[in-house]
Amino acid sequence: MKLLCLSDLHLRSDAVVEAIDRKHLMPFPAQIAAAVAEFSPDAVAVTGDTVSPAQVSLLSATLRTFIPADLPVVVTLGNHEFWGRAFEDTLAKLKEQTLADPNIFYLDLIGGVELGGVNFVGGTLFFDGSMRIRENQRIDQWDGWQDWRIVDIETRYMEINAYYVDMIRSKMKPGMPTALCTHHVPHVLLNGHAPSHYSFYTGMKDLVRELPFDPLFNNCLICGHTHRRVIGEVVPGFMGVNVGSDYDDLKTFTLEL
């Protein structure tokens, strides 16, 4: 299976509306469509921060403006898509879209799906505080990062993290390769930043060792969030992909699974 990895597309609201309503792609979405056509993958993984919070209900329609309808798409949300409402409200907006396109698989809702002999598991993931660089570090010290916009985040971030970890663990399967797809990084070595205030909420220090991956197979870790590209076996035994896209700066990576 040839898998195209995309993340952190941060599509502008006007570009989404133009693509859905007028069937016209602005330059950046057109670049994404061209990349999908060029690589001709068997499936696409999109690991979060795709649309604005106000356009979560348009996510499926948006994805199909640059990914052909016959291609399966494995999707996670990102932290941006949760801004402005409670965690459950965002998941509800996602669930409303699941019947419209059964070939788009939202890991935030289902936790896992088998495609082409590979078990895809994951979700946004969130952070658990294990990467804090000071014992007294608070998550409201954003210094320009705006996850404070997520309702009740300071009291619920560990609960949200546990939702994902428990769901991912329940979907792990022996006897087949696993692709862990998350937005927040599942291992510190996929962060790409030097330790800083940002480390605290980029993910988890070592979720990978908490999960029962089958060591007999080639397993992979696919994420985004940090806008820093990290590719390779930085976590021993796993192919790691932090796609590394930024605003209007498309990065992609193709995996053979």
C-alpha positions as CSV (number, residue, x, y, z in Angstrom):
1,M,0.0,0.0,0.0
2,K,1.2,3.4,-0.9
3,L,0.1,6.0,1.7
4,L,0.3,9.7,1.2
5,C,0.8,11.6,4.5
6,L,-0.6,15.1,4.8
7,S,-1.0,17.3,7.9
8,D,-1.4,20.9,9.1
9,L,-2.9,22.2,5.8
10,H,-4.6,25.1,7.7
11,L,-6.9,25.8,4.8
12,R,-8.2,29.4,4.8
13,S,-12.0,29.8,5.1
14,D,-12.4,31.5,1.8
15,A,-10.5,28.7,0.0
16,V,-12.8,26.1,1.6
17,V,-15.9,28.0,0.5
18,E,-14.6,28.6,-3.0
19,A,-13.8,24.9,-3.4
20,I,-17.1,23.6,-2.1
21,D,-19.5,26.2,-3.5
22,R,-17.8,27.1,-6.8
23,K,-15.8,24.0,-7.4
24,H,-12.8,26.1,-7.9
25,L,-9.5,25.5,-6.1
26,M,-7.4,28.4,-5.0
27,P,-3.6,28.0,-5.5
28,F,-2.8,26.2,-2.2
29,P,-5.6,23.6,-2.4
30,A,-4.8,23.1,-6.1
31,Q,-1.2,22.3,-5.0
32,I,-2.5,19.7,-2.7
33,A,-4.7,18.2,-5.4
34,A,-1.7,18.1,-7.7
35,A,0.4,16.3,-5.1
36,V,-2.3,13.7,-4.7
37,A,-2.5,13.2,-8.4
38,E,1.3,13.0,-8.8
39,F,1.9,10.4,-6.1
40,S,-1.2,8.3,-7.0
41,P,-1.5,6.8,-3.6
42,D,-3.7,3.9,-2.5
43,A,-4.9,5.8,0.6
44,V,-4.3,9.2,2.2
45,A,-3.7,10.0,5.9
46,V,-4.6,13.6,7.0
47,T,-3.4,14.2,10.5
48,G,-5.2,17.3,11.6
49,D,-5.4,21.1,11.5
50,T,-7.1,21.0,8.1
51,V,-9.9,23.6,8.4
52,S,-10.8,26.4,10.7
53,P,-12.9,25.6,13.9
54,A,-16.0,27.1,12.2
55,Q,-15.7,24.7,9.3
56,V,-15.4,21.3,11.0
57,S,-18.8,20.4,9.6
58,L,-17.4,20.9,6.1
59,L,-14.4,18.7,6.6
60,S,-15.5,15.7,4.5
61,A,-16.6,18.0,1.7
62,T,-13.3,19.9,1.9
63,L,-11.2,16.8,1.7
64,R,-13.0,15.6,-1.4
65,T,-12.2,18.8,-3.2
66,F,-8.6,17.6,-3.5
67,I,-8.8,13.9,-2.8
68,P,-10.7,11.8,-5.4
69,A,-13.8,10.0,-4.0
70,D,-12.5,6.5,-4.7
71,L,-9.5,7.0,-2.4
72,P,-9.9,6.0,1.3
73,V,-8.9,8.8,3.7
74,V,-7.8,8.2,7.3
75,V,-8.3,11.4,9.2
76,T,-7.6,12.9,12.6
77,L,-8.6,16.3,13.8
78,G,-6.1,18.8,15.1
79,N,-6.0,21.1,18.1
80,H,-7.2,24.1,15.9
81,E,-10.4,22.3,15.0
82,F,-11.4,22.1,18.7
83,W,-11.1,25.8,19.4
84,G,-14.2,27.7,20.5
85,R,-16.3,24.8,21.8
86,A,-16.3,21.9,24.2
87,F,-14.6,18.7,23.2
88,E,-17.8,16.6,22.8
89,D,-19.4,19.3,20.6
90,T,-16.6,19.1,18.1
91,L,-16.8,15.3,18.0
92,A,-20.6,15.6,17.4
93,K,-20.0,17.9,14.4
94,L,-17.6,15.2,13.0
95,K,-20.1,12.4,13.6
96,E,-22.7,14.2,11.5
97,Q,-20.6,13.7,8.4
98,T,-19.8,10.0,8.7
99,L,-22.7,8.7,6.7
100,A,-22.1,11.0,3.8
101,D,-18.8,9.5,2.8
102,P,-18.1,6.0,4.2
103,N,-14.6,6.0,2.6
104,I,-13.4,8.7,5.0
105,F,-12.4,7.2,8.4
106,Y,-12.4,9.6,11.3
107,L,-10.1,8.1,13.9
108,D,-11.3,10.6,16.6
109,L,-14.6,8.7,16.5
110,I,-13.7,5.1,15.6
111,G,-10.1,4.7,16.9
112,G,-9.0,2.3,14.2
113,V,-9.6,0.9,10.7
114,E,-8.0,-1.9,8.7
115,L,-7.0,-0.9,5.1
116,G,-4.8,-2.9,2.8
117,G,-3.6,-5.3,5.6
118,V,-2.6,-2.4,7.8
119,N,-4.2,-1.5,11.1
120,F,-4.6,2.3,11.2
121,V,-5.2,3.6,14.8
122,G,-5.1,7.0,16.3
123,G,-6.9,10.3,16.8
124,T,-5.9,13.9,17.7
125,L,-4.2,12.5,20.8
126,F,-3.7,15.7,22.8
127,F,-1.0,16.3,25.4
128,D,-0.5,14.8,28.8
129,G,1.9,17.2,30.4
130,S,4.8,14.7,30.4
131,M,6.9,17.0,28.2
132,R,6.8,20.0,30.5
133,I,10.2,21.6,31.0
134,R,9.4,23.1,34.5
135,E,7.6,21.4,37.3
136,N,5.4,24.4,37.9
137,Q,4.6,25.0,34.2
138,R,1.0,25.8,33.6
139,I,-0.9,25.2,30.3
140,D,-2.3,28.8,30.3
141,Q,1.1,30.2,29.6
142,W,0.6,30.0,25.9
143,D,3.0,32.7,24.8
144,G,1.3,33.0,21.4
145,W,-0.2,29.5,21.2
146,Q,-4.0,29.6,21.5
147,D,-5.3,26.2,22.7
148,W,-6.8,28.2,25.6
149,R,-9.7,28.7,23.2
150,I,-10.8,25.1,23.8
151,V,-13.5,25.1,26.4
152,D,-12.4,23.8,29.8
153,I,-9.0,22.7,28.4
154,E,-7.0,23.5,31.6
155,T,-9.2,21.2,33.7
156,R,-9.8,18.5,31.1
157,Y,-6.6,18.1,29.1
158,M,-5.6,14.8,30.9
159,E,-9.2,13.5,30.5
160,I,-9.1,14.2,26.8
161,N,-5.7,12.6,26.5
162,A,-7.0,9.5,28.3
163,Y,-9.9,9.3,25.9
164,Y,-7.5,8.9,23.0
165,V,-5.0,6.6,24.6
166,D,-7.7,4.2,25.8
167,M,-9.4,4.2,22.4
168,I,-6.1,3.6,20.6
169,R,-5.1,0.8,22.9
170,S,-8.4,-0.9,22.4
171,K,-7.9,-0.9,18.6
172,M,-4.4,-2.4,18.6
173,K,-4.2,-5.8,16.9
174,P,-1.5,-8.5,16.9
175,G,-0.5,-10.2,13.7
176,M,-0.5,-7.2,11.4
177,P,1.5,-3.9,10.9
178,T,0.2,-0.8,12.7
179,A,0.2,2.8,11.5
180,L,-0.4,5.1,14.5
181,C,-1.8,8.4,13.1
182,T,-2.1,11.3,15.5
183,H,-2.0,15.1,15.3
184,H,0.0,15.7,18.6
185,V,3.3,13.9,18.7
186,P,3.2,10.4,20.2
187,H,7.0,10.5,21.1
188,V,9.3,13.4,22.1
189,L,11.7,12.6,19.2
190,L,9.0,13.6,16.7
191,N,8.6,17.0,18.2
192,G,11.3,18.8,16.1
193,H,11.6,21.7,18.5
194,A,14.2,22.4,21.1
195,P,12.8,22.0,24.6
196,S,10.7,25.2,25.3
197,H,7.3,26.3,26.6
198,Y,5.9,24.7,23.5
199,S,7.0,21.2,24.5
200,F,4.3,20.9,27.2
201,Y,1.5,20.7,24.8
202,T,3.0,19.1,21.7
203,G,1.9,15.6,22.8
204,M,3.4,12.7,24.9
205,K,6.9,11.8,25.8
206,D,6.6,8.1,24.9
207,L,3.1,6.8,24.1
208,V,4.8,4.4,21.7
209,R,6.2,2.2,24.5
210,E,2.7,2.0,26.2
211,L,1.1,0.4,23.2
212,P,1.3,-3.3,22.2
213,F,2.8,-3.0,18.7
214,D,3.7,-6.3,17.1
215,P,7.5,-6.2,16.7
216,L,7.4,-8.7,13.8
217,F,6.0,-6.1,11.5
218,N,7.1,-2.7,10.1
219,N,5.1,-0.2,12.2
220,C,5.0,3.5,11.6
221,L,4.1,6.7,13.4
222,I,2.5,9.6,11.5
223,C,1.8,13.0,13.1
224,G,2.0,16.8,12.6
225,H,1.2,19.7,14.8
226,T,4.7,21.1,15.4
227,H,5.2,22.3,11.8
228,R,8.7,20.8,12.0
229,R,9.6,18.0,9.6
230,V,11.0,14.9,11.2
231,I,11.3,11.8,9.0
232,G,13.0,8.5,9.7
233,E,13.6,5.9,12.3
234,V,14.1,8.5,15.1
235,V,12.2,6.1,17.4
236,P,14.0,2.8,17.2
237,G,11.9,0.2,15.5
238,F,9.4,2.6,13.9
239,M,9.3,4.6,10.7
240,G,8.4,8.1,11.9
241,V,6.7,10.9,9.9
242,N,6.1,14.3,11.2
243,V,5.0,15.8,7.9
244,G,6.2,19.3,8.7
245,S,3.7,21.5,6.7
246,D,3.1,25.1,7.7
247,Y,0.6,27.7,6.7
248,D,0.6,27.8,2.9
249,D,3.8,25.7,2.9
250,L,2.9,22.2,1.7
251,K,5.0,19.2,2.8
252,T,4.1,15.6,2.0
253,F,5.6,12.2,2.5
254,T,4.8,8.9,0.9
255,L,5.1,5.6,2.8
256,E,5.1,2.1,1.5
257,L,3.2,-0.1,3.9
